[in-house]
């Protein structure tokens, strides 16, 4: 995921919430797996696809576990 702002190493393990994607699989709450730089992270979303126009936020909450 790129196009973020103000990201640092302390964001690993936090929840990235994405909304407004053209692909439904891109919307939701995802754990930040790694921080690449101040604007890019990898997330735990095996179904992710290239998308634009996403709205994002970060929280300390853990993403909901899928059953």
C-alpha positions in Angstrom: 0.0 0.0 0.0 1.5 3.4 -1.0 0.4 7.0 -1.0 0.2 7.2 2.8 1.8 9.9 5.0 3.5 10.0 8.3 4.2 6.3 8.6 7.1 5.0 10.7 8.3 1.7 12.2 5.9 2.0 15.2 3.0 1.4 12.8 3.9 -2.4 12.4 1.0 -4.4 14.0 -1.5 -1.5 13.9 -4.6 -1.7 11.9 -4.9 0.0 8.5 -8.6 0.6 7.6 -9.3 1.1 3.9 -12.6 2.2 2.3 -13.9 3.4 -1.0 -12.1 0.9 -3.2 -13.3 -0.2 -6.6 -12.5 -3.8 -5.6 -14.5 -4.9 -2.5 -11.6 -7.1 -1.3 -9.5 -3.9 -0.7 -12.0 -2.5 1.8 -11.7 -3.5 5.4 -9.3 -3.6 8.4 -5.8 -5.0 7.7 -2.8 -5.6 9.9 0.3 -3.6 8.9 3.0 -6.2 8.4 6.0 -4.1 7.5 6.8 -0.4 6.9 8.7 0.2 3.7 9.1 4.0 4.2 7.1 7.0 5.4 4.5 6.6 2.7 4.3 2.8 2.0 3.5 -0.4 4.0 2.7 -4.0 3.4 -0.6 -5.3 4.7 -2.0 -8.7 5.5 -4.5 -9.0 2.6 -4.0 -11.9 0.3 -6.9 -10.8 -1.9 -5.6 -7.2 -2.5 -5.5 -5.8 -6.0 -4.4 -2.5 -7.5 -6.9 0.2 -6.6 -7.1 4.0 -6.4 -9.2 6.4 -4.5 -9.0 4.5 -1.2 -9.6 6.4 2.0 -7.4 5.3 4.9 -6.9 5.5 8.6 -4.7 3.8 11.2 -5.6 2.6 14.7 -4.0 0.6 17.5 -6.9 -1.9 17.4 -6.2 -5.4 16.1 -8.0 -6.4 12.9 -11.0 -8.7 13.4 -10.1 -12.4 13.0 -11.8 -14.1 10.1 -13.5 -17.4 11.0 
